[in-house]
Each structure stands twice: as structure tokens, then as C-alpha cells.
Amino acid sequence: MSKSDDVSRYVEMFWLVSRGLSSIWKRNFEQRLSNTQSYILIKLDAEGPQKITVLAEALDITPGAISSISDKLIACGFATRSRDEEDRRVVYLEITPLGKEILREIQEESKAMINKVFNGLPEEDIHHLVRIYEKLIQNIEHCRREK
């Protein structure tokens, strides 16, 4: 099989895995947090308060979309919004203790789900997958900078 055929097969498998994981996520977690809401809370938890524009760039969506998602997180008590004291146009989003709690619950449940998905894969294969995805992420970042 040629490299082109292998890449085509990978793309097919990637989409099947992505759709499968997305379906499992929606079935198990969507009622509490969407995938995007979860990602925002993970970023806020790891990096502290973030500007709406920085979150939009990280997720490759518009600041307006982030504002809409933020409204939902705030309404649930998972995040708060604040303005920069020096420049009132700058808006920050911050995770709340309740947001941290729901995030931990979902992370624990998703870890169990992922373990089921990876069941039967040798540890060596998982290490290879991680290494490969790290390289793909580097390549993606390189492509983004070329714009």
C-alpha cells in the first residue's frame, strides 16, 4: 500500500473514531456540558482567567460565539465574566468553584470512557499514538502560522 493510500485510510479511520467519540460524548455528557464548553473550562482551569479573544483564537471560533457559550457557562454558575480595570473593553472569563467541580466529574467519567475505547490496545501502541498526534499537532501549528 502506498503512503497516499495509507493517509487516505487514516483519514477515513480518523473520522470514524472522531464521530464515535463525539457520539459517546454527547450521549454521556452533553446534558451537562457541550464539548466546547468543556474545552473552555479545561483551559480556564489550567491557565486561569482568559480574554474572550484568546479563547476564540484557541478554539478557532468567533469572539461572538465565545460570548454566547460564556453566557451559558455563567448562567449555570460554571464561570464568571469580568472586565479589565484599565481597559473596560477587555473581557475575561474565569472558572468558578462549581465549574471546577463539574469539570472534575466529567474528566473522571470521560477517563473511564476513554479507557473502554482504548481497551485491548497494548501500551506501546498508545505511546505511538501519543507521539504521532504530538507530531501532527506540531505540523498543524506550522500550517496555521503559514497563513
N, C-alpha and C positions, 0 to 999 in steps of 0.2 A: 504494500500500500504506500502511495506517495505521501509526502509531507502535506500537500494540498488536501488529499483525501482524509488524512488524519485530522487536520484542522477542521475540515467540514464535519467530520464525525464528532469532534469535540464540541463544536458549536451546537450541533443537534442535542448532544448529551447535556451540555450546559443548560440549554433552555428547558429540557425535561426536568432536570434537577431543580432549577430555579422555580419553575411552575409548581413542582411538587412541594418544595419547601414553602413557597408562598401560600399554597392551599392549606398546608398544615398550620402555618402561622395564623391565617385568617380563621380557621376553624377553632383554634385553641386560644387566641389572644385578641383578635380584632375587636371584641366587645369591650375590652379594657383599654387597649392602645393600638393604634394603627402602626404599621411598620415604620412610617416616617416619624410619628410621634415618639416611638420608642428610640429611634436613632437620635432624635433631638435630645431626649432625656439622657441618653448614654453620653452624648457629647457634653452636655451641661454638667453632668456628674463628674466626668473625667477632667474637664478643663475649666470649670467654673462659669460664671456669667458670660454670656456671649452676645455680641451685637447681632441684631436681626440680619444685617447684611452679610456677616461672616457665616452665619448658619445657612443662609440662602446659597452662598457660594459653595459651601461644603456639600450641600445636597443637590447642587446644580438645579435649583428652582428659584422662582422669583421671590423677592422680599415680601411681596403681597401674599404669596402662598404661605410663606413662613408666618406672617402676621395672622392669617386665618387659622393655621394649625396652632399657633401660640394661643389664640383666643380659646380654643378647645382645651388646651392644657391648663390654662388659667382657670377656666370655668370648672374644671374637675379638681382644682386645688393642687395640681402637679407642678405648676411653675408660677412665677411672678414676673411682672414686667416693671422695669424702672427706667428712668431717663438719666442720662449723664448730667451731672451738676453743672458742668462748664458749657456743654453744647446740648441743649434740650431736644435737638433733632435726633440725637443718637439714642436708640432704644436698646436696652439689654434685656435678655431673658435669663432667668435663674431658676434652677430646680428647687423645689420645696422639700421638707422632710417627708411629706406624703408622696411626692414624686419619687423620692429615693426608695421609699418603701414599695411602691408598685413596681418600680424598675427591678428591685431585688427579687420580688416574687416572680416576675416574668423571666428574669435571667435564670433563676433556678429551674423553672418549668421548661424553658427553652433548652437548657443544658441537657435535661433528661430526654427531651425530644430529639436533639441532635445526636445523643448517644445511641438512640434507637436507629436513627438514619445511618450512622456510621458502623452499626453492629456488623461484625464479621470482617471488617477491614483490618488487615494487620497494621500494627503501629507504624511500621516502616512506610507503608503506603500513605498513611495520614501525614507523616513527616514530609513525604514527597509532595503531597497536595499542598501543604502549607508553603513549602519552598517555591513551588510552581506559582501559586497565587501571589506570593510576595513579589516574584519577578513580573508577573502580569500587571500588578498594581504599579510597579515602577515604570513599566512600559506605557501604561495608561497615563500616568502623571507626565511623562515625557511628551506624549502626544498632545495632552492638554496645553502644555507650555508652548508648543509649536504654533498654536492658533495665531 
